[in-house]
């Protein structure tokens, strides 16, 4: 999947939120290091949850591989990492379909630049852009 300007900015914000440390194993990285990834808990193909901070964690390469290859253990880790309410919100987002246009990525990028690490969808709705 191609990474957009919104993906790149979102990834930087997730890694910054974690203090450039893997949220699973604790390994520390420099801010410009490519070894720390923005890992999405649920597929990035769902536009509603793609850019929500609840759906992402900063994971090192090894932990990112572990997360993708060990669904039962990863699910348990996620349950220990997020509250029950957050997990329910994330599940609801996964079921929600939003209709986007050619300006969606540009608008998401603008919201992330303006507000930092927030869920951009409510802001876009408030502005009449969704």
C-alpha positions as CSV (number, residue, x, y, z in Angstrom):
1,X,0.0,0.0,0.0
2,X,1.4,3.4,-1.0
3,X,2.2,5.8,1.8
4,X,0.6,9.3,1.5
5,X,1.7,12.5,3.1
6,X,-0.9,11.9,5.8
7,X,0.6,8.4,6.4
8,X,4.1,9.8,6.7
9,X,3.0,12.5,9.1
10,X,0.8,10.2,11.2
11,X,3.7,7.7,11.5
12,X,6.0,10.5,12.7
13,X,3.4,11.6,15.3
14,X,2.9,8.0,16.6
15,X,6.6,7.5,17.0
16,X,7.0,10.9,18.7
17,X,4.1,10.0,21.1
18,X,6.0,6.9,22.1
19,X,9.2,8.9,22.8
20,X,10.9,7.0,19.9
21,X,10.7,3.8,22.0
22,X,9.2,0.5,21.0
23,X,5.9,0.2,22.9
24,X,6.3,-3.5,23.3
25,X,10.0,-4.2,24.1
26,X,11.1,-0.8,25.1
27,X,14.0,-0.4,22.7
28,X,15.0,3.2,22.3
29,X,15.5,4.8,18.8
30,X,16.6,8.2,17.5
31,X,13.9,10.3,15.9
32,X,15.2,9.7,12.4
33,X,15.8,6.0,12.8
34,X,13.9,3.8,10.3
35,X,13.9,0.8,12.7
36,X,10.9,2.1,14.6
37,X,7.6,1.6,12.8
38,X,4.0,2.9,13.1
39,X,2.1,-0.4,13.4
40,X,-1.6,-0.4,12.8
41,X,-3.6,-2.7,15.0
42,X,-6.3,-3.1,12.4
43,X,-5.9,-2.8,8.6
44,X,-5.0,0.5,7.1
45,X,-7.5,-0.1,4.3
46,X,-10.3,1.1,6.6
47,X,-10.2,4.9,6.2
48,X,-12.2,5.5,9.3
49,X,-9.6,4.1,11.7
50,X,-6.5,4.5,9.5
51,X,-5.5,7.8,11.1
52,X,-6.8,7.4,14.6
53,X,-4.2,7.3,17.3
54,X,-6.1,4.4,19.0
55,X,-5.3,2.2,16.0
56,X,-1.5,2.6,16.1
57,X,1.6,1.9,18.2
58,X,5.3,2.5,17.7
59,X,6.9,-0.9,17.3
60,X,10.4,-1.9,16.4
61,X,10.9,-4.1,13.3
62,X,11.1,-7.3,15.4
63,X,8.0,-6.5,17.4
64,X,6.1,-5.4,14.3
65,X,6.8,-8.8,12.8
66,X,5.8,-10.5,16.0
67,X,2.5,-8.5,16.1
68,X,1.6,-9.6,12.6
69,X,2.7,-13.2,13.0
70,X,1.2,-14.0,16.4
71,X,-2.5,-12.8,16.4
72,X,-3.5,-14.4,19.7
73,X,-0.6,-13.0,21.7
74,X,-0.9,-9.7,19.8
75,X,-4.5,-9.5,20.7
76,X,-3.7,-10.1,24.4
77,X,-1.0,-7.4,24.2
78,X,-3.4,-5.0,22.7
79,X,-6.0,-5.6,25.4
80,X,-3.3,-4.8,28.0
81,X,-2.3,-1.7,26.0
82,X,-5.8,-0.1,25.5
83,X,-8.7,0.3,27.8
84,X,-12.0,-1.7,27.2
85,X,-13.7,1.6,26.1
86,X,-10.9,2.3,23.6
87,X,-11.1,-1.2,22.2
88,X,-14.9,-0.8,21.8
89,X,-14.4,2.6,20.1
90,X,-11.8,1.1,17.7
91,X,-14.1,-1.9,16.9
92,X,-16.9,0.6,16.1
93,X,-14.6,2.5,13.8
94,X,-13.7,-0.7,12.0
95,X,-17.4,-1.2,11.2
96,X,-17.9,2.4,10.0
97,X,-17.6,3.3,6.4
98,X,-16.7,6.8,5.4
99,X,-16.9,8.2,1.9
100,X,-13.9,10.1,0.8
101,X,-13.0,12.2,-2.1
102,X,-9.7,13.2,-3.8
103,X,-9.0,15.8,-1.1
104,X,-9.2,13.4,1.8
105,X,-5.5,12.8,2.3
106,X,-4.7,16.5,1.9
107,X,-7.5,17.4,4.5
108,X,-6.2,14.7,6.9
109,X,-2.7,16.0,6.6
110,X,-3.9,19.6,7.2
111,X,-5.7,18.5,10.4
112,X,-2.7,16.6,11.7
113,X,-0.4,19.5,11.0
114,X,-2.8,21.9,12.8
115,X,-3.8,19.8,15.8
116,X,-1.1,17.2,16.2
117,X,-2.0,13.6,17.0
118,X,-5.8,13.6,17.0
119,X,-8.5,11.6,15.3
120,X,-9.0,13.8,12.2
121,X,-12.4,12.4,11.2
122,X,-14.6,14.3,13.7
123,X,-12.8,17.5,12.8
124,X,-13.3,16.9,9.1
125,X,-17.0,16.2,9.7
126,X,-17.3,19.4,11.7
127,X,-15.8,21.3,8.9
128,X,-18.1,19.7,6.4
129,X,-15.3,18.0,4.6
130,X,-16.8,14.5,4.9
